[in-house]
Amino acid sequence: MTQRSYKYLIIEKRASGVAVVTMNRPEILNAINWEMHEELEQVFVDLDNDESVRAIVLTGAGRGFCSGGDQKSLDKGKGPSPTRGGRHLIRNMLEVEVPIIGAVNGVAVGLGATLALFCDVIFASPTARFADTHVTAGVVAGDGGAVIWPLLIGPVRAKHYLMTGEFLSAEKAASMGMINEVISDRDVKDAAIEYAEMLAGGPQKSIVWTKYSVNKIIKQYAHLLLDTSLALEALTFTSPERREAAAAFAEKRKRFAER
């Protein structure tokens, strides 16, 4: 297939059949603006349609995986419908037939955490941290967090982290079963590529259809929850709490200070 040009993603296709997707806005920890969001929606469709790709690695440039939505971009309100874009991004990730390996090389926050946790296998560096900070930004955790966190760590713990925005270290995330492994002896991207190459060299139909079978569980929960949580997130984007959070972010002060 023809290689599409991306502005905010680096796509490296290896002879081994592994495609490495790197989110590339390192100056702001790979925060996602509307254009980058659309590219993330599309890249998983493109790679799924590329028969030469047998496994995918998703990572971030620089010292972060992804710090979530770019607040300055999102608050301008000039992008596509957040419910449509959010729904398509999660759906497109879930529909990729080949395994997606997350190489979490730093913070994975908000939508960044969602992207990491929807990968099929997740490796993290010792400095990686995970959090869904939607609520502390005055909005519902609607971009997929309400789907994937309870599946990985259970509803009780998920509600705590989704309602508080508390950060988890890579070690704690691994101990809770939220990610597969903390890579401490080498670069996490190298470890993810090596693992992806192992899968790319394996029996493809067996691997693809095993993933397909397990993903039916996640798709069922996404079908149940995603539209509702995205719609509620969209509603809270115009709430007084959201305006207060946005003002606090711009003024670099504590959010929801006591009145």
N, C-alpha and C positions, 0 to 999 in steps of 0.2 A: 504494500500500500504506500501511497505518497506520504512523506513525512510532513505533518502540519507544523506550522511555525507558531511557537508560543512565546509570549513576552515575559511571563513570570514563572515559567516552569522550564527546567532543563531535562531533556529526555535523552538518555544514553542507552542505546541498544547494543548488547554484547553478543559476540558470536555464540556464546553458550545458550542463548535464548532468553536471557534475563534483561528486562528493561528497567533501568533505574530512573525514577522520577524524583527530581529534586525541586522543592518549592524554593524560589529564588528571590526573596526580598530580605536579605540578611541584615540590612541596616535597621529594620524594625522587627527582627525576629520572625520574619516570614508571615507577618500579619496579612490577612486576606482582604483585598478590596473587591469590588464587584467584578472587575475584569478577570482577576485571578480566580474568583469563584467560578465564573463561566468556563475558564480554562480547565479547572479541576473537574467540573462536570463532564467536559468533552474528552479529556485525556483518557478516562477509563473506557469510554466508548471506542475511541481510536485503538487503544491497546487490545481491547477485547476482540476487535475485528482484524487484528494483525496475527496471522497464523504463525509468524516466526517467533512470537512472544510466548514463552512457556512458563514464565514467572515474573513477578514485578516486585521491585523494592521501592518503597516510598520513604523519603527522608527530607530534611531541611538543610539549606545552605547556612554556613556559619555556625554560630554557637546555640542556635535554637531550632527546634522542630517546627513549631508554628504557634504563635502567640494569640491565635484566634482572629476574630474579625478586626479589620482596621477601622477603628471607631470614627475617625475623621471622614473616611469614605462612606461608611454605612449611614452616618447621621445626615449626610447630604440628601439621602432619599432618592437618588437618581438612578438606582440600579433596577434590575428586574424584580418581579414579585418574589419576596423572600420565601413564601410558601412553595412556589414553583421551583425556584433554584435549590432550596434545601431538600425538597423531595427528590429532585432529579439527581443531586449529588449522592445521596445515600443509596438510592435505587441503582444508580450506575455502578457504584462500588460493589454492591451486592450481586450484580449481574455479571461481573467479570468472572469468566470461567476459571482462569488460572490463579494460583495462589498469590496473594498480596502480602509481602513481608514488610512490617513497619520497622524502620531503623530510627528510633527516637533518640536524637542526639542532644536534646536540651529540653526546654520547657515545651509542654503540649497543653495549651490552655483553651478553654471554650471550644470553638469549632476545631481547633488544632487537636484537642484531646479526642474529639469525636472522630476525626480522620484517623488518628493513631489506633483507636480502639475498634474501629470497623475493619482494620487489617486482619488477615487470617492468622498470622503469627506475629508476635510483637516482641522485639528486642529493644532494650534501652541502655543508654550509658549510665554510669553511676551518678552523673549530674542531672539526669532527666528528672522532671517533676510533672505531675499531672494535676489538672484542676478543671472543673467546669464552673466558670465564674459568671454565667449568665445572670443569676439572681443578684449578685453583687453589682451588676450593671443595670439592675432594675427591670430585667426581662425574664421571661420563662425559659427554662432550659429546653428549647424546642428544636434544635437542629439535629437531633439524634441522640443526645445525651440521655434523655428519658427512656430511650429504647435500649441502649447498649450497656449503660452502667448497671441497671438491675440484673441484666442477664449475666454479667461477669462477676459481680460481687454480692448479689442479692438485694432485694428491695429495701431492707432496713438500712444497711450501710449506704446504699446508693442514695436514698433520700437525705441522709445526713450530708453527704458530699455535694449533692445537687442543691440543697437548700442553704448551705453555708459557703460554698465556693472554696472550701479548705483544700490546701495542696497536699498531695501524696508524694513521697519520695519514690524513686524507682524501686528501692529495696522493699518498701512497704507494699507497693503495687504488685510486685512479684509474689510476696508472701501471701497476699490476699487472692491470688489467682487472676488478677486483672491483666497481667502481661505474662509472657513466657519466661523471660530470662533477663537478668542484668549482665551486661558484657563488661567486665572490668579489666580483662587482660589484653585487649586490643580495641581498635576502632569499631564502633558498633555498626557502621555502614559496611565495613569489610566482612564482619560476621554475618550480617544479613544477606550480603551478596553470595557468600559461600553457601549459606543455607538455601537460598533461592536457586543456586546452580545445582545443588543436590536434588532439589525437587524437579528442576527443569530436565535433569537427566534421568528421572524416574519414569515409571509407566504412566503416560499422560492421561489416558482415559480413566484409569483407576483413581488417580489423584483428583482430576477434575470432577468426576462424578461423586467422589467422597465429599469433596467440598460442597458440591451442589446439594447433597443430602443434608449435611449439617446446617447449611445456610437456610434451609427451609424453616428451621426454628427461628432464626433471626428475621427472616422475611415476614413470618407470621406476626411477630411482635411489632415490626416496622409498620405493617399494614394496620395493626390495631391502634398504634399510638402516634405515628409520625404526623399524620394530617392534623390531628387534634393539638399536639404540642406545638407544631409550627404555627397554626392559626392563633393559639393563645400567645405565642411569642410575638406575633405580628400585632396583636391587640395591645400588649404591654409596651411596644415601642412608642406609643403615643401617651403613655401614662405619666402622671406627675413624678413618680419614682424614677422612671427612665430619664426624664428631663433633669432631675436632681443629680442622678449618677453621671450624666453627660456633662453637666456643669462642673461637678466635682473633678471629673477627669481633666477637663480643660484648664481648671484652676489649680490642679495638682494639690487638692486637699482631700481630707477624709470624706468618704461617701456616707450619706445617711447619718450625719453627726446628730447628736442629741439636740433636740430643740427646747 
